[in-house]
Amino acid sequence: MLAMADQHGRVWASIPGLANIARVSIEACEQALDDLQSPDKYSRTKDYEGRRIEPIEGGWRLLNHGKYRAVRDEESIKESKRRYINAKRAAERASTVDDVEKCRTDVEKCRTTISTVDRSRHNTEAEAEAEADTDTKEKNTSRAKALLPPDGVSPSVWQDFLKHRKAKKAPVTETSLAGIKREADKAGWSLEDALRECCTRGWQSFKADWVECVPAVKPDKDPAIAKIERDAARAAPMPAAIREQISKLKGVVL
């Protein structure tokens, strides 16, 4: 199974196919798989309670594949270097042209083996980096989608609202935005008007009760005039005595 495993330690096979490759009966293959999947208190490796493999969709995964693969690569490099050094020393001791040529050939073979092992390790690292880059790009794409303005909200108002929430250390989430939309609908306001009101008044969120009897601020209205209108709508009515005095002074009836 170690020889059949891919770079992630996955073995893609069925029990009959595995038994055929191993040249054993299906019953013997099933027994071996049960042993490899069972805890082993005498195992030198205590990870996974001594289990060697675990079933996955379409085959099995070697639990300690990464560990033994690293050991295997290291041993392959050491063996290749030993053969290279021995061949080089033999070339130095050779006394005839034929012996020298033969030793050179052995040295070149050892160099090729070392280069192949190093290239294989480089390819494995490059694949891992490529997978990490893919995950990072997917996260950046999701983050960019989350920063797009909702339907009916202009980019300028949306950017102002994002800056406002960031200053309050309150990230904009789908849940928080849905709550503001729900309260805006309850008050009869659009989502853009609600977000603009939050920026104007320094609110972190929005509640329909906070703007009861207050019309939404329209984009084409001066903010100062809008504030005066809102204050006038909230102001208490003028007492009757004061209205009479003003009427007498002006000569009109209020």
VODOTOR-900569 format. One line per 2 residues: number of its first residue (from 1); their letters; for each residue x, y, z of C-alpha. Coordinates in Angstrom, 1 decimal. Layout:
% VODOTOR-900569
NUM = A = X Y Z | ...
***
This chain:
% VODOTOR-900569
1 = ML = 0.0 0.0 0.0 | 2.9 2.3 0.6
3 = AM = 4.1 1.8 -2.9 | 0.6 2.5 -4.3
5 = AD = 0.0 5.7 -2.2 | -0.2 9.1 -3.8
7 = QH = 1.6 12.2 -2.4 | -1.1 12.6 0.3
9 = GR = -0.9 9.0 1.4 | -4.2 7.9 -0.2
11 = VW = -4.5 4.4 -1.8 | -7.2 4.2 -4.4
13 = AS = -8.2 0.5 -4.6 | -10.9 -2.1 -3.8
15 = IP = -10.4 -5.2 -1.6 | -10.5 -7.6 -4.6
17 = GL = -8.0 -5.4 -6.5 | -5.7 -5.1 -3.5
19 = AN = -5.8 -8.8 -2.9 | -4.9 -9.4 -6.6
21 = IA = -1.9 -7.1 -6.5 | -0.7 -8.6 -3.2
23 = RV = -1.3 -12.2 -4.6 | -3.4 -13.2 -1.5
25 = SI = -6.9 -14.4 -1.0 | -9.7 -11.9 -0.4
27 = EA = -10.2 -13.3 3.1 | -6.5 -12.8 3.9
29 = CE = -6.6 -9.3 2.5 | -9.7 -8.4 4.6
31 = QA = -8.0 -9.8 7.7 | -4.8 -7.8 7.0
33 = LD = -6.9 -4.6 6.5 | -8.7 -5.2 9.8
35 = DL = -5.4 -5.6 11.6 | -4.0 -2.4 10.1
37 = QS = -7.2 -0.4 11.1 | -7.2 -1.7 14.6
39 = PD = -5.4 -0.2 17.6 | -2.0 -1.7 18.4
41 = KY = -0.8 -1.2 22.0 | 2.6 -2.6 21.0
43 = SR = 3.2 -0.2 18.2 | 6.3 2.0 18.4
45 = TK = 4.2 4.9 17.0 | 1.6 5.9 19.5
47 = DY = -0.2 8.3 17.0 | -3.8 7.1 16.2
49 = EG = -3.5 4.5 19.0 | -1.2 2.5 16.7
51 = RR = -3.5 2.3 13.7 | -1.8 2.3 10.3
53 = IE = -4.6 3.1 8.0 | -8.2 4.4 7.9
55 = PI = -10.9 3.9 5.3 | -11.8 6.8 3.0
57 = EG = -14.2 7.1 0.0 | -12.6 5.0 -2.7
59 = GW = -9.8 3.4 -0.7 | -7.7 4.0 2.4
61 = RL = -5.4 6.7 3.8 | -2.0 5.8 5.3
63 = LN = -2.0 7.6 8.7 | 1.8 7.9 9.0
65 = HG = 2.5 8.4 5.3 | 4.1 11.8 5.7
67 = KY = 6.5 10.6 8.5 | 7.7 7.5 6.6
69 = RA = 7.9 9.3 3.3 | 10.3 11.8 4.8
71 = VR = 12.4 8.9 6.2 | 12.4 7.1 2.9
73 = DE = 13.5 10.2 1.0 | 16.3 10.9 3.5
75 = ES = 17.5 7.3 3.3 | 17.4 7.4 -0.5
77 = IK = 19.6 10.6 -0.5 | 22.1 9.1 1.9
79 = ES = 22.3 5.8 -0.1 | 22.8 7.8 -3.3
81 = KR = 25.5 9.9 -1.8 | 27.3 6.8 -0.4
83 = RY = 27.3 5.2 -3.8 | 28.5 8.5 -5.4
85 = IN = 31.4 8.7 -2.9 | 32.4 5.1 -3.4
87 = AK = 32.3 5.4 -7.2 | 34.4 8.6 -7.1
89 = RA = 37.0 6.9 -4.9 | 37.1 3.9 -7.2
91 = AE = 37.6 6.2 -10.1 | 40.6 7.8 -8.3
93 = RA = 42.1 4.4 -7.7 | 41.6 3.1 -11.2
95 = ST = 44.8 2.5 -13.1 | 43.6 1.9 -16.6
97 = VD = 41.5 3.9 -19.0 | 38.7 1.3 -19.0
99 = DV = 38.4 1.3 -15.3 | 38.3 5.1 -15.2
101 = EK = 35.6 5.2 -17.8 | 33.5 2.7 -15.9
103 = CR = 33.9 4.6 -12.7 | 32.9 7.8 -14.4
105 = TD = 29.7 6.1 -15.7 | 28.9 5.0 -12.1
107 = VE = 29.5 8.5 -10.8 | 27.1 10.0 -13.4
109 = KC = 24.4 7.4 -12.5 | 24.7 8.4 -8.9
111 = RT = 24.5 12.1 -9.7 | 21.3 11.4 -11.8
113 = TI = 19.8 9.5 -8.9 | 20.5 12.4 -6.4
115 = ST = 19.1 14.9 -8.9 | 15.9 12.9 -9.4
117 = VD = 15.3 12.6 -5.6 | 15.9 16.4 -5.2
119 = RS = 13.6 17.2 -8.1 | 10.9 14.9 -6.7
121 = RH = 11.1 16.7 -3.3 | 11.0 20.1 -5.1
123 = NT = 7.9 19.1 -7.0 | 6.2 17.9 -3.8
125 = EA = 6.9 21.3 -2.1 | 5.7 23.2 -5.2
127 = EA = 2.4 21.2 -5.3 | 1.9 22.0 -1.6
129 = EA = 2.6 25.7 -2.2 | 0.2 25.7 -5.2
131 = EA = -2.6 24.2 -3.0 | -2.0 26.9 -0.4
133 = DT = -2.1 29.7 -3.0 | -5.5 28.3 -4.3
135 = DT = -6.9 28.3 -0.8 | -5.7 31.9 -0.3
137 = KE = -7.2 33.1 -3.6 | -10.6 31.5 -2.7
139 = KN = -10.6 33.3 0.7 | -9.7 36.6 -1.0
141 = TS = -12.5 36.1 -3.5 | -15.0 35.5 -0.7
143 = RA = -13.8 38.5 1.2 | -14.1 40.7 -2.0
145 = KA = -17.7 39.5 -2.5 | -18.5 40.3 1.1
147 = LL = -17.4 44.0 0.5 | -19.7 44.6 -2.5
149 = PP = -22.6 47.0 -1.8 | -26.0 45.3 -1.3
151 = DG = -28.8 45.9 -3.8 | -30.2 49.4 -3.7
153 = VS = -27.2 50.9 -1.8 | -24.9 53.3 -3.6
155 = PS = -21.1 52.6 -3.5 | -20.4 55.9 -1.7
157 = VW = -22.9 55.2 1.1 | -21.7 51.6 1.4
159 = QD = -18.1 52.7 1.7 | -19.0 55.3 4.3
161 = FL = -20.9 52.7 6.3 | -17.9 50.2 6.2
163 = KH = -15.5 52.9 7.4 | -18.0 53.8 10.2
165 = RK = -18.3 50.2 11.4 | -14.5 49.7 11.2
167 = AK = -14.0 52.8 13.4 | -16.3 51.2 15.9
169 = KA = -14.5 47.9 15.6 | -17.7 46.2 14.5
171 = PV = -17.2 44.1 11.3 | -20.1 44.0 8.9
173 = TE = -21.6 40.5 8.7 | -24.5 39.1 6.9
175 = TS = -26.4 38.8 10.2 | -25.9 42.4 11.2
177 = LA = -26.8 43.7 7.8 | -29.9 41.5 7.7
179 = GI = -30.9 43.0 11.1 | -30.6 46.6 9.8
181 = KR = -32.6 45.7 6.7 | -35.3 44.2 8.8
183 = EA = -35.6 47.3 11.1 | -35.5 49.6 8.0
185 = DK = -38.4 47.8 6.4 | -40.3 48.0 9.7
187 = AG = -39.7 51.8 9.7 | -40.6 52.2 6.1
189 = WS = -37.1 53.2 5.2 | -34.8 51.9 2.4
191 = LE = -31.6 50.1 3.4 | -29.5 53.0 1.9
193 = DA = -31.4 55.6 4.0 | -30.9 53.5 7.1
195 = LR = -27.2 53.1 6.5 | -26.8 56.8 5.8
197 = EC = -28.7 57.6 9.0 | -26.3 55.4 11.0
199 = CT = -23.3 57.3 9.5 | -24.9 60.7 10.2
201 = RG = -25.9 59.9 13.8 | -22.9 57.7 14.7
203 = WQ = -25.1 54.7 15.3 | -23.5 51.2 15.1
205 = SF = -26.8 49.7 14.1 | -30.4 50.8 13.3
207 = KA = -33.7 50.4 15.1 | -37.1 51.4 13.8
209 = DW = -38.0 52.8 17.2 | -35.2 55.3 17.0
211 = VE = -36.6 57.0 13.9 | -40.3 56.9 14.7
213 = CV = -42.2 59.8 13.0 | -38.9 60.9 11.4
215 = PA = -38.7 60.8 7.6 | -35.6 59.3 6.0
217 = VK = -33.0 61.8 4.8 | -33.1 62.0 1.0
219 = PD = -29.8 62.1 -0.9 | -30.6 65.4 -2.7
221 = KD = -31.5 67.3 0.5 | -29.0 69.4 2.4
223 = PA = -28.1 67.6 5.7 | -28.5 70.8 7.8
225 = IA = -32.1 71.3 6.4 | -32.9 67.7 7.0
227 = KI = -31.8 68.0 10.6 | -33.9 71.1 11.1
229 = ER = -36.9 69.3 9.7 | -36.3 66.3 12.0
231 = DA = -35.9 68.5 15.0 | -39.1 70.4 14.1
233 = AR = -41.0 67.1 13.8 | -39.9 66.1 17.2
235 = AA = -40.5 69.5 18.9 | -43.4 70.0 21.3
237 = PM = -46.3 72.2 20.0 | -46.2 76.0 20.9
239 = PA = -48.2 76.8 24.0 | -51.5 78.7 23.3
241 = AI = -50.6 81.7 25.5 | -47.4 82.3 23.5
243 = RE = -49.3 82.0 20.2 | -51.8 84.6 21.3
245 = QI = -49.0 87.1 22.3 | -47.3 86.6 18.9
247 = SK = -50.6 87.1 17.1 | -51.2 90.4 18.9
249 = LK = -47.7 91.6 18.0 | -48.0 90.6 14.3
251 = GV = -51.7 91.4 14.0 | -52.5 88.0 12.6
253 = VL = -54.1 84.9 14.0 | -51.8 81.8 14.4
***
